[in-house]
Amino acid sequence: MKVLIKDPLLTVARGLLWFLMAAMVVGALACLAAMVSLFAFGAQVTLELAREAPGLDFAQVRWGAELVLALVIGLLAMVVRMLWLLKQMVDSVGEGDPFVPENAARLTQMAWLTLAVQLIFLPIAGVATWLHNIIEESGKDVGHVSIDGGFDLNGLLLMLILFILARVFRKGAEMRADLEGMV
């Protein structure tokens, strides 16, 4: 039995989730535009870099930058998927029926996506560090740059919480189905 719940918090959550998904898509499109620009205008960028940093090997920098941009696009796609799954859960709460097997599956998928996001940060940080070192070795002053890569304990905690909540939702759906079968 579904009952539509009018809750201002759910309305705000839906709006915020739509905004965040749009921002992630815009970010992915910007990364894609940067990748296309690096490819299409490689000669012009090479000339400019030769003036700014004569010792810099643009071929290495270009491919490293392309790789980072591709990984970031993948990362943003995973975040959009997580936000979409969360929006579907918020919608099910608004319908008055959150303890359904689909929400347990959504939470499980969100947990796996959280792990994937954690894992994709490793190559992004590695390539970014490599690019930083190449640029620094060319004599170009890059200023103070901090590249923080690796596993984030908050992300790992979120993954654990999502897996546990998935089990709670799965059990809640089973209990509700058993109760409806008794009545």
C-alpha positions in Angstrom: 0.0 0.0 0.0 1.6 3.3 -1.1 0.6 6.5 0.5 1.9 9.8 -1.0 3.8 11.7 1.7 4.1 15.5 1.4 7.2 16.4 3.2 9.2 19.6 2.6 12.4 17.8 3.4 11.8 15.3 0.6 11.1 18.2 -1.8 14.3 19.9 -0.8 16.2 16.6 -1.1 14.8 16.0 -4.6 15.8 19.5 -5.7 19.2 19.2 -4.3 19.8 15.8 -5.9 18.7 17.1 -9.3 21.0 20.1 -8.9 24.0 17.9 -7.9 23.3 15.5 -10.9 23.2 18.5 -13.3 26.5 19.8 -11.8 28.2 16.5 -12.3 27.0 16.2 -15.9 28.2 19.8 -16.6 31.6 18.8 -15.0 31.8 15.7 -17.2 30.9 17.7 -20.3 33.6 20.2 -19.4 36.2 17.4 -19.0 35.1 16.0 -22.4 35.4 19.5 -24.0 38.9 19.8 -22.5 39.9 16.4 -23.9 38.6 17.3 -27.3 40.4 20.7 -27.1 43.7 19.0 -26.1 43.4 16.7 -29.1 42.2 19.3 -31.6 44.5 22.1 -30.6 47.5 20.1 -29.6 49.9 22.0 -31.9 48.9 25.4 -30.6 49.2 24.2 -27.0 52.6 22.7 -27.7 53.8 26.1 -29.1 52.5 28.0 -26.1 54.1 25.5 -23.7 57.4 25.6 -25.6 57.5 29.4 -24.9 56.4 29.0 -21.3 58.4 25.9 -20.3 61.0 25.0 -23.0 62.0 21.7 -21.3 58.5 20.4 -21.1 57.5 17.3 -23.1 54.0 18.1 -24.2 53.3 14.6 -25.5 53.7 13.2 -22.0 51.7 16.0 -20.5 48.9 15.7 -23.1 48.4 12.0 -22.6 48.6 12.3 -18.9 46.0 15.1 -18.9 43.8 13.1 -21.3 44.0 10.1 -18.9 43.1 12.2 -15.9 40.2 13.8 -17.7 38.9 10.4 -18.8 39.2 9.0 -15.3 37.4 12.1 -13.9 34.6 11.6 -16.4 34.2 8.0 -15.2 34.2 9.2 -11.6 31.5 11.8 -12.3 29.4 9.2 -14.1 29.6 7.0 -11.0 28.6 9.9 -8.8 25.6 10.7 -11.1 24.5 7.1 -10.8 24.8 7.2 -7.0 22.7 10.4 -6.9 20.1 8.9 -9.2 19.8 5.8 -7.0 19.4 8.1 -4.0 16.7 10.1 -5.8 14.8 6.9 -6.5 15.0 6.0 -2.8 13.8 9.5 -1.8 10.9 9.0 -4.3 10.0 5.7 -2.7 9.9 7.4 0.7 7.7 10.1 -0.7 5.3 7.4 -1.9 5.2 6.0 1.6 6.9 2.7 0.8 10.6 2.7 1.5 11.0 -0.9 2.7 11.0 -2.5 -0.8 13.6 -5.0 -2.2 14.5 -2.4 -4.9 15.8 0.0 -2.2 17.9 -2.7 -0.7 19.4 -3.3 -4.2 19.9 0.4 -4.7 21.8 0.7 -1.4 24.0 -2.3 -2.3 24.7 -0.7 -5.7 25.5 2.6 -4.0 28.0 0.8 -1.7 29.8 -0.8 -4.6 29.9 2.5 -6.4 31.4 4.1 -3.3 34.2 1.5 -3.4 34.7 2.2 -7.1 34.9 5.9 -6.5 37.6 5.2 -3.8 39.5 3.0 -6.2 39.4 5.4 -9.1 41.0 8.1 -7.0 44.2 6.0 -6.9 45.1 6.3 -10.6 43.9 9.9 -10.8 46.3 10.8 -7.9 49.1 8.8 -9.4 48.9 10.4 -12.9 48.4 13.8 -11.4 51.5 13.4 -9.2 53.4 12.2 -12.3 52.3 15.2 -14.3 53.2 17.5 -11.5 56.7 16.0 -11.4 57.1 16.3 -15.1 56.1 20.0 -15.1 58.3 20.7 -12.1 61.3 19.0 -13.7 60.9 21.2 -16.8 61.7 24.2 -14.6 58.2 25.6 -14.6 57.2 26.9 -11.2 54.0 25.1 -10.2 53.7 26.7 -6.8 52.5 24.6 -3.8 50.5 21.8 -5.1 49.0 19.1 -2.8 47.8 15.9 -4.4 45.9 13.8 -1.9 45.1 10.3 -3.2 44.4 7.1 -1.6 41.6 5.6 0.4 39.5 8.1 2.3 38.3 6.7 5.7 35.0 8.6 5.4 34.4 7.0 2.0 35.1 3.5 3.4 32.8 4.2 6.3 30.1 5.4 4.0 30.5 2.1 2.0 30.2 0.1 5.2 27.1 2.0 6.3 25.5 1.5 2.9 26.1 -2.2 2.9 24.6 -2.4 6.4 21.6 -0.3 5.5 21.0 -2.5 2.4 20.7 -5.5 4.8 18.4 -3.6 7.1 16.1 -2.6 4.1 16.2 -6.2 2.8 15.2 -7.5 6.2 12.5 -4.9 6.6 11.1 -5.8 3.2 11.1 -9.5 4.1 9.4 -8.8 7.5 6.7 -6.6 5.9 6.0 -9.3 3.3 5.8 -11.9 6.0 3.4 -9.7 8.0 1.2 -9.0 5.0 1.1 -12.8 4.3 -0.2 -13.4 7.9 -3.0 -10.9 7.6 
